[in-house]
Amino acid sequence: MLTKSRLYHVTRLWVELTRQLHRTVAPEMQHQFGSRIGLLLIGAAVYISTVEGRPMTASGLAAFVGMPRATLIRRLARLRRLGIVDKVGGTYRTTAKRLDQLSRNDQAAPLVRLVRATHEKLR
């Protein structure tokens, strides 16, 4: 069970991880963070499925992120226009160009520090 203190720390960690992930994955959209959080969530889900070698369909992605399929498809279309996601057959994948950008711009250290600091506070 989460106490109020633990809930606070976990919630704060979630917000900070989301902001750092946004800086890492979509630095060109940093000024639009709040209004683009759905795109970030979908882009992250596509990235996960790409890296795991199991690209997902729109239905699978919608179930994974907990979003209506119609909304997800509209947002996938935007990610495709931005060059972040490709549609291959009936599945979606992170573009090779975006994967290359992410590998060159590895900012894992701030994420690891956030998790470790929160872990210490939850002890």
N, C-alpha and C positions, 0 to 999 in steps of 0.2 A: 504494500500500500504506500502511496506517495503522501508524505506529510506536506503541509503548505510550503515549508522551506524547500523540500526536494522538488515539489512541483514547480516552484519559482525557478530553481536552478536548471531543471530540465527544459522548461519553457524558454528561458534565456538562452540556453545552449542551442535550442532549435532555431531561434531567431538569428543568432550569431552565425551558426553554420549555414543557414539559408543565405544570409547576406554575403558571407565569404564565398559560398558556392557560386552565387550570382556574379561576384567580382571575377571569379576564375573562369566560368563558363561563358559569360556574356558581358565582358567589360565594355563593349560598345553600347550596351543598353543600360548602363549603370544609373543614369538619370531617370530611368523608367522603372526602377525596381518594383515599387508597389503595384503599379498597374500591369506589370508583366509577370507576376509571380506564377500564374497558371502556365505561361510559356516555359518558365524555368522548370517547373515540376514535370511537364511533359517532355521537355528536352532531356532532363535528367533520367527519366524513365527509358527513353529511347537509347540514351547513352549506355545505361546499365545493360539493357538487352543486347546491344551491339557488342559490348565488351565480353559479355557472357557467351556470345556466339549463338544467341537464341532471339533473333529479331521478332518483334511482336506485331500482330495485326492491330488495327484500330480498336477492335473489340477487346483484345487482350490488354492493350494500353489503358483503355477506359476503365476496365475492371481494376487494373493495377493501381491507378492513381485515384480512383473513386470519382470519376467525372462522367457526365452524360456523353455518350458516343458522338452525338451530333456536335457538341461543343468541342470535344477533343479533335474531331476531324477538321473543324474550322481553324483551330490553333495549329494543327499539324500543317495545314496549307500555308499558314503564315511562316512557320519554321522552315518549310521547304523554300518559300520565296526568299528567306534570309540566307539560304545556303547552309543551314545547320543540319537538316534532315533530308534524306532521300527516301523515295518510295521504290522498293524493289519487289516486283510482283505485288503481293498483298500485304507485305510487311514494311516496316519503317526502320531505318538505320541512320546512325550519325554519319554524316558525310566524311569521306577520307580527309578532306581539307580541314574540317573541324577537329577530327581526331589528331591530325598533325599539329594544329595550333594548341590543342590541350596538352599534348605531350611535351611541347616546347615551353609551355607556360605553366609548369607544375608548381602550384602553390599549396601543396599539401601541408607544409609545415605550420601555417597559421591554423589550419583545421585540426591538426593533431594537438597543438597547444590548447585550443579551446576545449577539446574533449578531455584532455588530461586535467586541465584546471577545474572543469566541472566535476570530474571524477573525484578529485581531492575534496571539493566542497560537499559532495554527497556522502563521503565516508563518515 
